[in-house]
């Protein structure tokens, strides 16, 4: 870690004047002491440090880098991973995570740096502790981004859990400032704790993580349940279905409703002029492109990982970024923050819930309306843990087999297009045509079938896993419920999985 800080100093020399960095940390074991060590080494190497006095969320770190005009930022976190993990994310001057070319420059400098040249004695005059003023700025901005024009928010009954993480430092205050009076925080999970004692995994993608919140929701007949991961960049949302039972929405479904709702509000307020865009990733639901097209808004697609959405915002300064997300439970509104942001997304989810309650609808019925209007889409993720060197070799072999001997049919449907992001080529089979993929190189394969189904395959970037992403779709009839449509789509996914022998 110390070697990397010397490297940042070298890499940051291209900036004129004082070099500034912001450091935040989450609830994990040793995060606070590690953050202090990071600050000390930066200061020893003549870099001004703004260090948060206590734990703060990843979106607040991203916001603060931009707000203080810093050149970089670091947050000590392992996001939604198990308790034994820790690490850090590095951010650049735009508030987004580092992407090419900065990432390669840092790695190259690490390789060239002599350990004996690193300075360790801290310069305390360069370490400034930050808290209240930055909190107020972040909370005010979050409310401005996520709050819509509604009559009253006092009737929405919310259950919220921070899952022992950092969101407790901002989400309740943001909701209160926005006007929500009936917020119920799960007390047993409100205290930050790196052991995450009440859950197997502090990941809101997992239904088990929201079990206590759902129990409390049933007791008070809540309208919506929201849980965030330890560094508060992901959120899980549970709402009542047509049978008045709580169901956990997947990341694609939450993203669909949020994107539709934002675009509809921009349209009503006459803010759409063809100069806006929304974004998602190549493994997320294709439904987002359909929604964007319906509103005449530009659609952009990136590799997996929110850093690429941040890069899109940076690379397109002449366009307004409305919002965007990814299937792994992350969403972002506007450009003030450059990473997925569960603080503002939580507020937006409550705004949608409030609107639905005011108009006699429900969050779930809004999702159903989207399916009827844009087509019913269903996604599923299968992950296979393959640990150690042997597991890594199995993953490599599996990817090579799919790459070199791709399937010609899946579940009786022809494969009509193959996208190989490692080779950066798109093969359009019926026309024997090859196109160049302009996105950066990545070990991802995408197969598209003649019925518009899609299967994406990639190794995980952070865990010893290989992941299979399935997406199928069909027209949803007006008299058809989502549950009935979902059963048909699930059957199609299972047929594809069976064909692949997974």
C-alpha positions in Angstrom: 0.0 0.0 0.0 2.8 2.5 0.9 4.5 1.9 -2.4 1.3 2.8 -4.2 1.2 6.2 -2.5 4.6 7.2 -3.7 3.4 6.1 -7.1 0.4 8.4 -6.9 2.7 11.3 -6.1 4.6 10.6 -9.3 1.5 10.1 -11.4 -0.1 13.2 -10.0 2.8 15.5 -10.9 1.1 16.4 -14.1 -1.3 18.5 -12.0 -0.2 22.1 -11.4 -0.1 23.6 -7.9 -1.1 21.9 -4.7 -2.0 18.2 -5.0 -5.0 17.2 -2.9 -6.6 13.9 -2.1 -9.7 12.8 -0.1 -9.7 9.7 2.0 -12.8 7.9 3.4 -13.4 4.5 4.9 -16.2 2.1 5.7 -17.1 -0.1 8.7 -14.8 -3.0 8.0 -12.1 -4.2 10.4 -9.0 -2.0 10.3 -10.5 0.4 7.8 -10.0 3.4 10.1 -6.4 2.6 10.9 -5.6 1.8 7.3 -7.2 5.1 6.2 -5.0 6.9 8.7 -1.9 5.1 7.4 -2.9 6.1 3.8 -3.2 9.8 5.0 0.2 9.7 6.7 2.0 8.3 3.7 0.4 10.8 1.3 1.3 13.7 3.6 4.9 12.4 4.0 5.1 12.7 0.2 3.9 16.3 0.2 0.3 15.7 -0.7 -2.5 17.6 1.0 -5.0 15.1 2.6 -8.6 15.6 3.5 -9.5 12.7 5.9 -13.0 12.0 7.0 -13.3 12.0 10.8 -15.4 8.8 10.8 -16.8 6.3 8.4 -18.5 7.7 5.2 -20.0 6.2 2.1 -18.4 5.6 -1.3 -20.8 8.1 -3.0 -19.9 10.7 -0.5 -16.2 10.2 -1.2 -16.8 10.5 -5.0 -18.8 13.7 -4.4 -16.2 15.2 -2.1 -13.3 14.7 -4.6 -15.2 16.9 -7.0 -16.5 19.3 -4.4 -13.0 20.1 -3.0 -11.4 20.1 -6.5 -9.1 17.3 -5.4 -6.9 15.4 -7.8 -7.7 11.9 -6.4 -9.5 10.1 -3.7 -9.4 6.7 -1.9 -12.1 4.8 0.0 -11.1 1.9 2.2 -13.8 -0.7 1.6 -14.5 -4.2 0.3 -18.0 -3.2 -0.7 -20.5 -6.0 -0.3 -18.0 -8.9 0.2 -17.8 -11.0 3.3 -16.3 -9.7 6.6 -12.7 -11.1 6.0 -12.2 -8.9 3.0 -10.9 -5.3 2.8 -9.3 -3.2 0.1 -9.6 0.2 -1.5 -11.0 2.0 -4.5 -9.1 4.8 -6.2 -10.8 7.8 -7.7 -9.5 10.5 -10.1 -10.2 14.3 -10.3 -13.6 13.8 -12.0 -14.8 11.8 -8.9 -14.9 8.6 -10.9 -12.8 5.4 -10.3 -9.6 5.3 -12.2 -9.8 4.0 -15.8 -7.3 3.9 -18.7 -4.8 5.5 -19.0 -4.4 6.4 -15.3 -4.7 2.8 -14.1 -1.9 1.6 -16.3 0.3 4.6 -15.4 -0.1 3.8 -11.7 0.8 0.1 -12.2 3.8 1.0 -14.4 5.0 3.4 -11.7 4.6 0.7 -9.0 6.8 -1.6 -11.0 9.5 1.1 -11.4 9.4 2.5 -7.9 12.2 1.7 -5.4 10.8 1.0 -2.0 13.8 2.8 -0.3 12.6 6.1 -2.0 9.2 6.1 -0.2 8.8 8.6 2.6 6.8 7.5 5.7 7.1 10.2 8.3 3.7 12.0 8.3 3.4 15.8 7.9 0.5 16.5 10.1 0.1 20.0 8.8 -1.0 18.5 5.5 -3.7 16.3 7.0 -7.1 18.0 7.5 -9.9 16.3 9.2 -13.3 16.9 7.5 -16.9 16.1 8.6 -19.9 18.4 9.1 -19.5 20.9 6.3 -18.9 18.2 3.7 -21.8 16.1 5.2 -24.2 19.1 4.7 -23.0 19.7 1.1 -23.4 16.0 0.2 -26.8 15.6 1.9 -28.1 18.8 0.2 -26.9 17.7 -3.2 -28.4 14.2 -2.7 -31.8 15.7 -1.9 -31.6 18.0 -4.9 -30.8 15.1 -7.2 -33.4 12.7 -6.0 -36.4 14.8 -4.9 -39.2 15.3 -7.4 -42.4 17.4 -7.4 -44.8 15.5 -5.1 -47.6 16.7 -2.9 -46.8 14.9 0.4 -44.3 12.3 1.6 -45.6 11.8 5.1 -47.8 8.8 4.3 -45.1 6.5 2.8 -44.2 3.9 5.4 -40.5 3.0 4.9 -38.4 0.2 6.4 -34.7 0.9 6.0 -31.6 -1.1 6.9 -28.0 -0.1 6.6 -26.8 -3.7 7.1 -24.3 -2.4 9.6 -22.7 -0.2 7.0 -22.0 3.5 6.2 -25.4 4.5 4.8 -26.6 5.2 8.4 -24.5 8.4 8.2 -26.5 9.9 5.4 -29.6 8.1 4.2 -31.9 8.8 7.2 -31.0 12.5 7.1 -31.5 12.7 3.4 -35.0 11.2 3.7 -35.8 13.4 6.6 -34.7 16.6 4.7 -36.7 15.5 1.7 -39.9 15.4 3.9 -40.3 11.7 4.9 -41.7 11.4 8.4 -42.5 7.7 8.6 -39.0 6.2 8.3 -38.4 3.0 10.4 -34.7 2.0 10.7 -33.9 -1.7 11.5 -32.3 -1.0 14.9 -30.4 -4.3 15.2 -28.6 -3.5 11.9 -28.1 0.2 12.4 -24.8 0.1 14.3 -21.8 0.0 11.9 -20.0 -3.4 12.5 -17.4 -5.0 10.3 -18.5 -8.5 11.5 -22.0 -8.0 10.1 -23.4 -10.1 12.9 -27.0 -10.4 11.8 -26.4 -11.5 8.1 -24.5 -14.2 6.3 -23.5 -11.6 3.7 -24.0 -7.8 3.8 -25.2 -7.9 0.2 -28.6 -6.5 -0.6 -28.6 -8.7 -3.8 -29.2 -11.6 -1.5 -32.8 -12.0 -0.2 -31.5 -13.3 3.2 -29.8 -9.9 3.8 -33.2 -8.2 4.0 -34.9 -10.8 6.1 -35.0 -8.8 9.3 -36.2 -5.7 7.4 -39.0 -7.7 5.8 -40.1 -9.1 9.1 -40.5 -5.6 10.5 -42.2 -4.4 7.3 -44.9 -7.1 7.7 -45.4 -6.0 11.4 -46.2 -2.4 10.5 -47.6 -3.0 7.0 -44.9 -0.9 5.4 -45.0 0.3 1.8 -41.4 -0.2 0.8 -38.2 -1.9 2.1 -34.8 -0.7 1.3 -31.4 -2.1 2.3 -27.9 -0.9 1.3 -24.5 -2.6 1.3 -21.6 -1.6 3.6 -20.1 1.2 1.5 -23.6 2.3 0.3 -23.2 2.0 -3.4 -25.8 -0.8 -3.9 -29.4 -1.0 -2.8 -32.0 -3.7 -2.6 -35.6 -2.7 -2.9 -38.6 -4.9 -1.9 -42.2 -3.8 -2.7 -45.6 -5.4 -2.5 -46.8 -7.5 -5.5 -50.3 -7.9 -6.7 -51.0 -10.4 -4.0 -49.9 -7.8 -1.3 -46.8 -9.9 -0.6 -43.3 -8.4 -0.4 -41.0 -9.3 -3.3 -37.4 -8.3 -3.7 -36.8 -6.6 -7.1 -33.7 -7.6 -8.9 -31.2 -4.9 -10.0 -32.5 -4.8 -13.6 -36.1 -4.3 -12.4 -35.2 -1.5 -10.0 -33.1 0.2 -12.8 -36.0 -0.1 -15.3 -38.5 1.6 -13.0 -36.0 4.3 -12.0 -35.0 5.1 -15.6 -38.6 5.1 -16.8 -39.6 7.4 -13.9 -36.8 9.8 -14.5 -37.4 10.1 -18.2 -41.2 10.5 -17.7 -40.5 13.4 -15.3 -38.0 15.0 -17.6 -40.6 14.8 -20.4 -43.4 16.2 -18.3 -41.1 19.1 -17.3 -40.1 19.7 -20.9 -36.5 19.2 -20.2 -35.8 16.6 -23.0 -34.2 18.2 -26.0 -32.2 15.3 -27.6 -29.1 16.4 -25.7 -29.4 13.9 -22.8 -28.2 10.3 -22.3 -28.7 7.3 -20.1 -26.3 4.4 -19.6 -26.0 0.8 -18.6 -23.6 -2.1 -19.0 -23.4 -4.9 -21.6 -24.6 -7.5 -19.1 -27.7 -5.5 -17.9 -31.2 -5.7 -19.3 -31.6 -4.6 -23.0 -34.9 -3.1 -21.9 -33.1 0.1 -20.9 -32.3 0.7 -24.6 -36.0 0.3 -25.5 -37.0 2.9 -22.9 -34.4 5.4 -24.0 -35.5 5.0 -27.6 -39.1 5.7 -26.7 -38.1 9.0 -25.2 -35.7 10.1 -27.9 -32.8 9.9 -25.4 -29.3 8.7 -26.3 -28.4 5.3 -25.0 -24.9 4.3 -24.1 -23.5 0.9 -23.1 -20.3 0.2 -21.3 -18.3 -2.7 -20.0 -19.2 -4.2 -16.6 -18.3 -1.9 -13.7 -19.6 1.5 -12.8 -16.3 3.2 -13.4 -17.1 2.9 -17.2 -20.3 4.8 -16.7 -18.4 7.5 -14.8 -16.0 7.6 -17.8 -19.0 8.1 -20.2 -20.0 11.2 -18.2 -16.5 12.5 -18.3 -16.0 11.8 -22.0 -19.4 13.5 -23.0 -19.3 16.9 -21.3 -21.7 18.3 -23.9 -24.5 15.8 -23.0 -26.6 15.8 -19.8 -26.5 12.5 -17.9 -30.0 11.7 -16.6 -29.3 8.4 -14.9 -28.1 4.9 -15.3 -27.3 1.7 -13.6 -26.2 -1.9 -13.8 -27.8 -5.3 -13.0 -25.8 -5.7 -9.8 -28.1 -3.3 -7.8 -26.3 0.0 -8.6 -27.8 3.2 -9.8 -26.7 6.8 -10.3 -28.7 10.0 -10.9 -27.0 13.0 -12.5 -23.3 13.9 -12.7 -22.5 15.4 -9.3 -21.4 11.9 -8.1 -19.5 9.6 -10.4 -20.1 6.1 -8.9 -23.2 4.1 -8.1 -25.0 5.9 -5.3 -27.4 4.2 -3.0 -28.1 7.4 -1.0 -29.8 9.3 -3.8 -31.2 6.1 -5.3 -32.9 5.3 -2.0 -34.5 8.7 -2.1 -35.6 8.2 -5.7 -37.1 4.8 -4.8 -39.1 6.5 -2.0 -40.2 9.2 -4.4 -41.5 6.6 -6.8 -43.3 4.8 -3.9 -44.9 8.1 -2.8 -46.1 8.9 -6.3 -47.6 5.4 -6.7 -49.4 5.8 -3.4 -50.7 9.2 -4.3 -52.1 8.0 -7.6 -53.6 4.7 -6.3 -50.9 2.6 -8.0 -47.9 0.8 -6.6 -44.2 0.5 -7.4 -44.9 -3.0 -8.7 -47.7 -1.9 -11.0 -45.4 0.8 -12.4 -43.0 -2.1 -13.2 -45.8 -4.0 -14.9 -46.8 -1.0 -16.9 -43.2 -0.8 -18.2 -43.4 -4.4 -19.3 -46.6 -3.8 -21.2 -45.3 -0.7 -22.8 -41.7 -1.8 -23.7 -41.9 -5.6 -23.6 -41.5 -8.1 -20.8 -37.9 -8.8 -20.0 -36.6 -11.3 -17.5 -32.9 -11.8 -16.5 -31.1 -14.3 -14.4 -27.5 -14.6 -13.2 -25.7 -17.9 -12.5 -22.4 -17.8 -10.8 -20.0 -20.7 -10.2 -17.3 -20.5 -7.5 -14.0 -22.0 -8.6 -11.3 -21.3 -6.1 -7.6 -21.4 -6.2 -5.2 -22.0 -9.2 -7.2 -25.0 -10.2 -10.4 -23.0 -10.3 -8.7 -20.2 -12.3 -7.5 -22.7 -14.8 -11.0 -24.2 -15.1 -12.5 -20.7 -15.7 -9.8 -20.0 -18.4 -10.6 -23.3 -20.2 -14.4 -22.7 -20.0 -14.0 -19.2 -21.6 -11.7 -20.6 -24.3 -14.2 -23.4 -25.2 -17.0 -21.0 -25.6 -14.8 -18.6 -27.6 -13.3 -21.2 -29.9 -16.3 -23.6 -30.2 -19.4 -21.3 -29.8 -22.8 -22.9 -29.7 -24.8 -22.7 -33.0 -28.1 -23.2 -31.3 -29.4 -22.8 -27.7 -32.8 -24.2 -26.6 -33.7 -24.7 -30.3 -33.0 -21.1 -31.3 -30.1 -20.2 -33.7 -27.2 -18.1 -32.4 -27.2 -15.1 -34.9 -24.6 -12.9 -33.3 -21.5 -13.4 -31.2 -19.7 -10.5 -29.4 -16.2 -11.2 -28.3 -15.0 -8.3 -26.2 -11.5 -9.9 -25.8 -11.0 -9.9 -29.6 -13.1 -6.7 -29.8 -15.1 -8.2 -32.6 -18.8 -8.7 -33.4 -19.7 -11.6 -35.6 -23.1 -11.3 -37.4 -23.6 -14.9 -38.5 -26.5 -14.7 -41.0 -24.7 -12.1 -43.1 -21.2 -13.5 -42.5 -20.2 -10.0 -41.4 -17.7 -8.9 -38.8 -17.7 -5.5 -37.0 -15.3 -3.9 -34.7 -16.3 -3.4 -31.0 -15.2 0.1 -29.9 -15.3 -0.6 -26.1 -12.0 -1.5 -24.3 -10.8 -5.1 -24.3 -12.4 -7.4 -21.8 -12.8 -11.1 -21.3 -16.6 -11.2 -22.1 -18.6 -13.2 -24.6 -22.2 -12.4 -25.6 -24.4 -14.7 -27.6 -27.6 -13.3 -29.2 -30.3 -15.7 -30.4 -32.9 -15.3 -33.2 -35.7 -14.7 -30.6 -33.7 -11.8 -29.1 -32.6 -13.8 -26.1 -29.1 -13.0 -24.9 -26.4 -14.9 -22.9 -23.3 -13.2 -21.6 -20.4 -15.0 -20.0 -17.4 -13.5 -18.1 -15.1 -14.3 -15.2 -15.7 -12.1 -12.2 -13.2 -9.2 -11.7 -13.1 -9.5 -7.9 -14.0 -13.0 -7.0 -13.1 -16.6 -8.1 -16.2 -17.0 -10.2 -17.4 -17.4 -13.7 -20.8 -15.7 -14.4 -23.5 -16.4 -16.9 -26.1 -13.7 -17.5 -29.4 -14.7 -19.2 -31.9 -12.3 -20.7 -35.1 -13.3 -22.5 -38.1 -11.2 -23.5 -41.6 -11.4 -25.0 -44.6 -9.2 -25.7 -46.9 -8.9 -22.7 -50.6 -8.8 -23.5 -52.8 -6.2 -21.8 -54.8 -8.8 -19.9 -51.7 -10.8 -18.9 -50.2 -10.4 -15.4 -46.5 -10.2 -14.8 -46.6 -13.4 -12.8 -48.0 -15.3 -15.8 -45.5 -13.7 -18.2 -42.6 -14.3 -15.9 -43.4 -18.1 -15.7 -43.1 -18.3 -19.5 -39.8 -16.3 -19.5 -38.4 -18.4 -16.7 -39.1 -21.5 -18.7 -37.1 -20.1 -21.6 -34.2 -19.3 -19.4 -34.2 -22.8 -17.8 -34.3 -24.4 -21.3 -31.2 -22.4 -22.3 -29.4 -23.4 -19.1 -30.3 -27.0 -19.7 -28.9 -26.8 -23.3 -25.6 -25.4 -21.9 -25.4 -28.2 -19.3 -24.9 -25.8 -16.5 
